[in-house]
Amino acid sequence: MSKKIASRTAQTVLMAECVLNWNDWVIDTATLQKATLGSTTTNATLDTGAVAGLINGKNTTVTFDAIPLPIGAVIISGEVLVETVWAGPTITCSVGIAGTTTKYTTTSDLAAATRVAFTITTNVELGSNAGQNLRLTMAIGNTTATAGKARIRVLYTVDGRASENSSLT
């Protein structure tokens, strides 16, 4: 048994985010296909011209590991924020991790001006993890998207990390 003393350290809360636009494309984590977020392939933001194998993401489900978290991350808060509603398809987004794709949000409607806070159900969400990723699962309707922007934001700490020290005097 060891003697416990008052903590003299603290840590800054870390924040990570992923911004999604209607004309972005991702590599689907489940299928490894390159898919748009509902736009046509010609409207997708392309770095250097056409992208080989890019498919229109409409009328499908796109899974994307959007935010990698470090080992020992403990999620304290998060949100899905729709900045510009998705015009065109019905589109929903859930946020979770591999194996539990709706752990933090279920079916946030990106075709409506919404802000959905994460639901944190246990006191240590990802503590002592192996560096899991936040996984987005987007169900995109059968209409081509012409506008839309959403931001997924997560606030977390890391077990055992200290960024501030207090004097013992």
N, C-alpha and C positions, 0 to 999 in steps of 0.2 A: 504494500500500500504506500502511496506517495502523498506527501502534503501538497495541497492545492493552495496557490496564492492568487491574489487578484491579478486579472489580466492587465497588462500594460501595453497591449498592442491593439491595433484596429486595421481594417482593410477598406479600401475604396470599393464601392460597388461597381462592377463592370457591366457594360452594355454592348450588345451586338445587335445588328439589324440587317434585314434583307429587304430591298425595295424591288417590287415586281411591277412591270409595266405591261400593258396589253400587247405590245409588239416586241417583247423579249422572247427568247427561247432558252430552253434548258435541256440538259441530258437527263432523261427520266431515270431515276434511281432504280426502279423496278425492272424496266424493259431495256434500258440503255439506249433507247431511241432518242433522237434529237426532235423535240416537239416545241411548237409555239405555244403561247399562253392564250390561244384563241384567235390570233390574227392569221391572215393568210401568210404563206411562206414568203411572198414578195414584200409584205409589210413588216416582216420581222426585222429587228435591228441586226444588221449583218455587218461584221467588222471588215471583211474583205470580199464583198460580193456574195455569191450564192454559197450556201452551206450544203455540202453533199449529204443526202439522206434526211434533210429537215422535213418534218411532216407538219401539217396543220393540226394543232392540238384540239380543234373543236370536236364535239361529240365523243369525248374520251375522258379518262382520268389520268392526270399527270402527277407523278410522285417525285418530289425533289428534296434532297437533303440540303436545306438552305443555310443552316447556321451550325457549323461544327463547334462543339463545346469542349473545353479542356477536361482532362481527368480531374475528378473531384469537384466539378461544377455543381453548385446548389442554386437552383432557380428560385428567385424570390418574387419575381413578377414578370409579366409580359403582356403583349397585346397584338391584335391584328387591327390595323387602322386603314380604312379605305379613304384615300385622299381624293380620288376621282373614281366615280362609280364605273364599273365595266359596262360599256355600251355594246349591245348586241346579245351575246349569249347569257343564259342563266349560268352563274358560276359561283361555286362555293369552295371554301378552303377550310381544312381542318389542320391543326398543328399537334404534333405528337413526336414520338420517337419510333424507331424500328420495333415492330411487334405491338405497339399501342399507338396507332396513328391519330387517335382522338384524345390523347392524354391531357392536353391543355385547352383545346377548343374543339368544338364540333360544329361543322357546317356554318361557318361565318359567311354571310351573303356578300360577295364582292360586287354585286349589281345593286347594292344599296349603300347609302352613306352611313357607315357603321363604325363603331369602335368596340371591339370585343376583348375584354380582359381575359387573361389566362385563368383557368381554374387550377389552383394549387391544392392538391388533396392530401399530401403527406408533408410532414415537417422537413424532411430531407429528400428533395426531389431526385437529384442526380448525384448526391454525395457518394464518394468512393466509386464512381463509375469508370468505365474504360474510355471515356471521351466520346460519348454518344452525340449524334447530330440531331438537331431539331428538324423534323421531317414534315414537309407540307404535302398535303394530298388535295389536289384541286380537281373538282368535277366540273367539266366545261360542257355547256350545252351545244346544240347543233346549229348555232348561228355564228357568223364570223364577228369577232370583236373589232371595234373601231376606236375605242378609248378605254382607259382604265389605269389606275395606279393604286397599289396597296403597299403598306409597310408592315413588316413583321418585326417586332422589337422584343428583346428578352433582357432582363436584368438578373445578374447572378453574382455570387461570390465563389471563391475557391477554397475548399477545406485546407486548413493549415497555412494559408497565405497571410502575411502581415505586411502592410505598406506604411504604417504609422507606428511610431514608438513614443511612449510617454516616459517622462522622467520619473525615477523612483523617489525623488526627494519631495 
